[in-house]
Amino acid sequence: MTHTAKVVLITGASSGIGAAAARRLAADGHRVFLGARRTDRLEELAGRIASEGGTADFRRLDVTDADDVRAFVAAATERWGRVDVMVNNAGVMPLSPLAALKVDEWERMIDVNVRGVLHGVAAALPVMRRQGGGHFVNIASVGAYEVVPTAAVYCATKFAVRALSEGLRQESAGDIRVSVVSPGVTESELADSISDPRAREDMKTYRSVAVPASAIADAIAFAVSRPAGVDVNEIVVRPAASAQ
Ligand SMILES: NC(=O)c1ccc[n+]([C@@H]2O[C@H](COP(=O)([O-])OP(=O)(O)OC[C@H]3O[C@@H](n4cnc5c(N)ncnc54)[C@H](OP(=O)(O)O)[C@@H]3O)[C@@H](O)[C@H]2O)c1
C-alpha cells in the first residue's frame, strides 16, 4: 500500500459505476468499503478485489435510511479508523413522462438520488471534520446540466446533487473537498428500473453508444488522486459519439 492509500466508502457498489470504481480505487491501493442492498454482489466483488491483491470489505446498505447510512460509515470507521473519501454513487432512474403520474417512482428517485446523498453527507461529514479532512465524490449526471422529456424528475434530482455539492464545497472550504462526477450514458444496470414502455424503448437507442463503467471510475480515481490542496469540483464524461 502506498503512503497515499485512503479509506474510500462507495454507495451503490453492487453494479455499474460503483463496482467499477471499487475495483479501480482498490487497484490504486486504497481500502474500499462497499455498500448496496444486494450483498451477494458485494461479497463477490470484495472477493474479486482481494484476489487481485486489493483490500475491500462490505456492508448491506439502504441509502434511503439515514440510520443505516450512519451505521455504514460507523462500520467502516471501526474497521479502518477513518473515512477519507465518501463516494455517494447509489442512484435509480425510472424515467417516464410526468403525465404518466408514476408518483411512487418520483419519490423513489428523490429518496435514493437526493436523500441518499444527504444521508451520506450527514453520516460522513462529522467523521471527516473530526479527523481534519475528507473528500466527497458525488455522482450526478449529464442530466444535472440539461433536461429532456421523460427525465424531469431524474434531472431534478441530479440538479439537486450539484446544488448540494456546491453548497457543501463553499461551506467546507479548507478541510473538505467536494467533487461532482457527471457521467453521460454509461454501461450499467441503470435503465433496468424503467417501467414506462416508451421511455424504455427510447433508452435502447440512446444507450447504444455507452462508455464502459471503467471510464467513469477513471474520472473518480483522478479526483481522488489529486493532492490535498487541489479540489477537482466537476468532471463531465460523455461517450465521444453522444450529442447529449
Ligand atoms: N449509467 C449511466 O448512463 C449514468 C449516467 C449518468 C449518471 N449515472 C449515475 O451513476 C450512478 C450509478 O449508477 P449506474 O449507472 O452504475 O447504475 P446501476 O448499475 O443500476 O447501479 C446503481 C447502484 O445503486 C444501488 N442502489 C439503488 N438503490 C439503492 C439504495 N436504496 N440503497 C443503496 N444502494 C442503492 C444499486 O445497488 P442495489 O440495488 O444492490 O442496492 C446499484 O449498486 C447513479 O447515481 C446514476 O444516476 C449513471
The ligand as a Tripos MOL2 file, in Angstrom:
@<TRIPOS>MOLECULE
LIG
   48    52     1     0     0
SMALL
NO_CHARGES

@<TRIPOS>ATOM
      1 N1        -25.1770    4.6280  -16.3470 N.am      1 LIG1
      2 C1        -25.4260    5.8460  -16.7910 C.2       1 LIG1
      3 O1        -25.6480    6.0430  -18.0040 O.2       1 LIG1
      4 C2        -25.4100    7.0010  -15.8380 C.ar      1 LIG1
      5 C3        -25.4340    8.3000  -16.3800 C.ar      1 LIG1
      6 C4        -25.4580    9.3790  -15.5140 C.ar      1 LIG1
      7 C5        -25.4440    9.1710  -14.1510 C.ar      1 LIG1
      8 N2        -25.4060    7.9060  -13.6440 N.ar      1 LIG1
      9 C6        -25.4090    7.7590  -12.1840 C.3       1 LIG1
     10 O2        -24.4010    6.8470  -11.7930 O.3       1 LIG1
     11 C7        -24.7590    6.2870  -10.5290 C.3       1 LIG1
     12 C8        -24.5330    4.7800  -10.5810 C.3       1 LIG1
     13 O3        -25.4640    4.1870  -11.4550 O.3       1 LIG1
     14 P1        -25.0890    3.0500  -12.5160 P.3       1 LIG1
     15 O4        -25.2060    3.6480  -13.8460 O.co2     1 LIG1
     16 O5        -23.8390    2.3740  -12.1210 O.co2     1 LIG1
     17 O6        -26.3830    2.1020  -12.3560 O.3       1 LIG1
     18 P2        -26.5940    0.6840  -11.6530 P.3       1 LIG1
     19 O7        -25.7280   -0.3510  -12.3020 O.co2     1 LIG1
     20 O8        -28.0700    0.4570  -11.6710 O.co2     1 LIG1
     21 O9        -26.0830    0.9250  -10.1790 O.3       1 LIG1
     22 C9        -26.8620    1.6080   -9.2110 C.3       1 LIG1
     23 C10       -26.3660    1.2160   -7.8360 C.3       1 LIG1
     24 O10       -27.1690    1.9080   -6.8750 O.3       1 LIG1
     25 C11       -27.5400    0.9820   -5.8760 C.3       1 LIG1
     26 N3        -28.7650    1.3760   -5.1910 N.ar      1 LIG1
     27 C12       -30.0050    1.6160   -5.7110 C.ar      1 LIG1
     28 N4        -30.8660    1.9110   -4.7320 N.ar      1 LIG1
     29 C13       -30.1660    1.8550   -3.5640 C.ar      1 LIG1
     30 C14       -30.4980    2.0520   -2.1970 C.ar      1 LIG1
     31 N5        -31.7500    2.3620   -1.8130 N.pl3     1 LIG1
     32 N6        -29.5370    1.9160   -1.2620 N.ar      1 LIG1
     33 C15       -28.2710    1.5790   -1.6330 C.ar      1 LIG1
     34 N7        -27.8810    1.3800   -2.9010 N.ar      1 LIG1
     35 C16       -28.8420    1.5190   -3.8550 C.ar      1 LIG1
     36 C17       -27.6750   -0.3530   -6.5920 C.3       1 LIG1
     37 O11       -27.4510   -1.4240   -5.6710 O.3       1 LIG1
     38 P3        -28.5670   -2.3650   -5.0040 P.3       1 LIG1
     39 O12       -29.6890   -2.4760   -5.9940 O.co2     1 LIG1
     40 O13       -27.8210   -3.6430   -4.7790 O.co2     1 LIG1
     41 O14       -28.9310   -1.6750   -3.7310 O.co2     1 LIG1
     42 C18       -26.5030   -0.2720   -7.5660 C.3       1 LIG1
     43 O15       -25.3150   -0.7200   -6.9520 O.3       1 LIG1
     44 C19       -26.2010    6.6940  -10.2690 C.3       1 LIG1
     45 O16       -26.2230    7.7740   -9.3470 O.3       1 LIG1
     46 C20       -26.6870    7.1550  -11.6300 C.3       1 LIG1
     47 O17       -27.7340    8.0840  -11.5390 O.3       1 LIG1
     48 C21       -25.3790    6.8260  -14.4640 C.ar      1 LIG1
@<TRIPOS>BOND
     1     1     2 1
     2     2     3 2
     3     2     4 1
     4     4     5 ar
     5     4    48 ar
     6     5     6 ar
     7     6     7 ar
     8     7     8 ar
     9     8     9 1
    10     8    48 ar
    11     9    10 1
    12     9    46 1
    13    10    11 1
    14    11    12 1
    15    11    44 1
    16    12    13 1
    17    13    14 1
    18    14    15 2
    19    14    16 1
    20    14    17 1
    21    17    18 1
    22    18    19 2
    23    18    20 1
    24    18    21 1
    25    21    22 1
    26    22    23 1
    27    23    24 1
    28    23    42 1
    29    24    25 1
    30    25    26 1
    31    25    36 1
    32    26    27 ar
    33    26    35 ar
    34    27    28 ar
    35    28    29 ar
    36    29    30 ar
    37    29    35 ar
    38    30    31 1
    39    30    32 ar
    40    32    33 ar
    41    33    34 ar
    42    34    35 ar
    43    36    37 1
    44    36    42 1
    45    37    38 1
    46    38    39 2
    47    38    40 1
    48    38    41 1
    49    42    43 1
    50    44    45 1
    51    44    46 1
    52    46    47 1
@<TRIPOS>SUBSTRUCTURE
     1 LIG1         1 GROUP 0 **** ****
